Amino acid sequence: MKNIKPNSIICEDIKNIQDVISKNSIDVSIVYPPYSYLSDGGKFSNQLKDILSKINHITKPGGILCMILSDDINPKNNSMNMVGAKTVLQLADPHDKNTDWRMQDEIIWVKSPKKETEHMDEGILVDFEKTPFSTVYVLEKKGSNLEFINRQEKIENPRISENKKMEMSDSIWYIQPRSEGDYKDRLPKELIIRLIMLFSKENDVVLDPFSCDGITAVASKILKRYYFCLVDSEEKITLVKKRLRMC
């Protein structure tokens, strides 16, 4: 099973992604690996490096990887987990000429309403030890001669309100992790839409290798992008396809 066309929901593990998606075919990936996957049968850091290696193989030069990692409480041992952050920063080290990725942006996704943070005269204070959050590391694959357009410039292009542009220009995004309807989305649609709008253009190809109930496919369809979404069962394929027909 090789060279599956875009706009596909695939029942496949990321370990085999190179067998189903062509090399250099992905424009942007949104990757939110679950702890259960990364802690199963191996060290967290090594498994994360393997994920980035496989994503690198299918990403176009100049393509974007939005790696979302939870630096908050690890539910398995109730402790802060910083291994993922250290691994990503190591693989995007600007002083290492042998790395395949370069860091382009970093966004803190706070999983609570902005009103719950402490307001001060000089700004807003977030206690990250008490507030659930994840970090979105935006990496660019090396090899393109095109100049990377930073987030501030890209925000001027989408047809969205000025308030939304202000929110997206900030380095901290307050988005509650809600699912649509009765679906079990691991990522909220608002977060995915923002990332797709900022780091891709119409007709680009978006990948979500841990898709769950297909919210990335929905967001891609709304924004006129193509998509590949990996799910863990044939039943999920039927569910996501039905969901896509309704949007």
N, C-alpha and C positions, 0 to 999 in steps of 0.2 A: 504494500500500500504506500505509494509515493506520489509526490507532486499533487496533492489535493488542492483544488481551486479555492480561492478566498470565498468568504461568506459561508464558512463551513463550521459546524459543531461536530467535534471529533471526540470519540471515546478512546482516549489514549493517555498514557503517562508521559510526563515531560521527559523522562529518561529516553523515550523513543522519538522525541520530537523531530530529530533530523531525518527520520524515516518517512515522515508524513508531510513535512513542509520544506520547500526548496531552499537551498542556500541563497543568502542575500535577497530575501523576498519580503522581509518585515520592516515597516517604517517605524513603528513604535510598539513597545511591549509594556503592559501594565502587569507587574508581577507582585503578588502578595502571598508568599509561600506560608502555608499553615505550619505551626510548630510541630504538629503531629507528623507531617511529612519530613521535616528537616531532622527530627530527632529519632527517626525510625532506621535503625541499623547503620549507624555511622556517626561521625562527628558533625556537629552543626556547621562548622566552618568549611569542611571539605565538601559537604553536600551543597552548600551555597555557592562555592566556587564552581562546582559541576554544573549547576543551573546557569550561572553566568556564561560558562563556556558553551553550553548548548544554545543559549539565546544569541550569543555572539555569532555562531555559525550561520544562523538563519536571518540575522539582521543586516540590512544594507549598510554600506559605509556611510557614516553620517546619521544613521538611524539612532533612535532614542530608546533607552531602557529606563522605565520608571520603577525602581525597586522599592517596595514599601515594606519596611521592617519595623516591628514593634520593639521599641527600647523600653517599654513599660514592664509591667509585671508578667513574668513567664508563669502561666497557670500550672505548669508541672512542678515547679519548686518554689513558687511564690517569691521570686527574686528578680532583680533587674537583669535583663539580658542584653549585653552590649557586644556580644560576639559578632552578630550580623553586621553592625555598623563598622567594626574594626576590619572585618573581611572586605566589605565593599570599598572602604577607604584605601585599603591596601591594594586592591585590584585596580583602583583609579588613581594611583599615586602619580602626580604630575612629574616627579623626578625619575620615574622608572620608564625608560624608553621602550621596554618590552611589553608594556601593558596594552591591551586592546581597547580599553575604555578611558575616557577622560570625564571628570566630574564637571557638570555644567550648571547645576542648580541643586538646591536643597530646600525642602518645604516641610514644616512641622504640621502634621494633621492632628489637631486637638479634638478628641471625641466627646466634647461636651459643649453646651451653649456658651457663647461669649459672655453672656450676662452672669455666668457663674464664676468668672474670674474676678480677681480683685482690681478695681480701678484706682489708679493713683494719679496725682497731678501730672507726672511725667509720662504716663502711659498706662498700659495694662500689664499686670503681674500675673504670671501663670506659675503655679506650684506644680512642677512636673512630677514630683514624688507622690502627689495625691491625685493628679489628673491623668486619665488614660490618654496616651498619644502614640502615634507612629511617625516615623520619618520617611519622607519620600526622597530618595536619592535619584536625581536625574542624571543619567550617564549617556554620553554620546560615543558611538563606535567610531574609532579612528579610521581614516582612509578617504575621507571626502575633502575635496578642495573648496567646497562651499563654506562660506562663513556662517557660524552658528549665530542665530538671532536670539538675543536674550529675552527673558520673560517680560521685562518692562516694555520692550518694543512690540512683542507679540500681542500684548493685552490691548493695544490700541486698535487692532484689526477686527476682533469679533464684534458683532452687533449686539452688545449687551449694555445694560444700564451702567451709569457712572459709578453707582454704589458697588455693583458687582465687580467692576474693573478695579476699584480700590481694594476690595477683599482679595482679589486674585493677585494683586501686586504685592501684598503683604507676604512675609515669610512664614506666617502662622495662619493656618486655615482652620476655622471652627466649623466642623461638620459632624453632626451626630451620625453614628453608624446604623442608620435605619434601612430596612429592606422595603421593597415595594410590595404592597398587598400581603399575600401569604407566602411569598418567596423567601428563600434563605440566602440572601445576598451577603457575602463577606465584606463587600465594599459598597458604600452608598453611591447612588447614581450621580449625585452632585460632584463628588470627588473625581469620578471617572470622566465625566463630561469636561470638567476643568482641565484635566491632564490631556485629554484628546484634543481639545480646542487649542491648547497652548503649544503642544509639541507635535502636531500633525496638521495636514491640510486635507481638503476634500479629495476623495479617491485614494488616499493612503491606506495601507493595510495595518490593522491593529491586532495584536496578539494578546490573549489572556490564557496562560497555561494552567491556571487554577480557577476555572470559571464558575464553578458551583452552579447557580441557577441562571446564568447567562446575562447578567446585567451589563457586562461590557459589550456584548453583541447588540443589546438594545441601544446603548448609548452610541455605539458606532453607526448603527442604522439611522438614528436621529440626526447625527452630524454628517451623514453621507460619506462614511468611510466603509471600507471592506473590513472583514474580521475573520480571525481564526480563534475559536474558543475550545479549549480542552476540558472535557468533563469526565467524571469517574464511572459513569454507567450508561447503558443504552437507554434506560428510562429517562435520564436527564436530557438526552438528545431530543426525545419527543416533547418533553416539557418546554425546553428552550425554543424549539421551533414553533410551538403553539404560542408562546409568549411573544415571539417576534411577529407573528401574524397579527397580533392585537395592537401593535404599536405603529 
